[in-house]
Amino acid sequence: MIYLTANTSNQIVRLSLDEARQYFAIPFTHYLFILTHEENSTTGVSLAQVVNVVSESQRITTMSITTVSLTLSGRYRYEVYGQNSAVNTNPSDLSVVGLCEVGLCVMTDETAYYDLPTITIINDVIYNG
């Protein structure tokens, strides 16, 4: 599960996407990342984007994504597709090679639901009598 902040750009996500390459006969160059809000529904508000890969190894793919335009907090489903297009955001497009990973995401809105009190603790006094 990944954790993101709603309506925020340049968030770092780390997933193990490179291992999916072995299952496809066609190599791919880009990842299509789709977030779908699924509270009480399997089809909800969604955001599709071609991610900016910061670094990639056989174990970890580090990428930068945005959640700008997603203002609802809650549970989201994410899908990551391998594709050969730098601009396509449609998973049915011919440039999409296949589905690399599916998972869950929790989106928060950074609203403070409590006040942090200021507590002053006086020094302990020890009497030797």
Secondary structure by P-SEA (a helix, b strand, c coil): cccccccccbbbbbcccccccccccccccbbbbbbbbcccccccccccccccccccccccccccccccccccccbbbbbbbbbcccccccccccccccccccbbbbbbcccccccccccccccbbbbcc
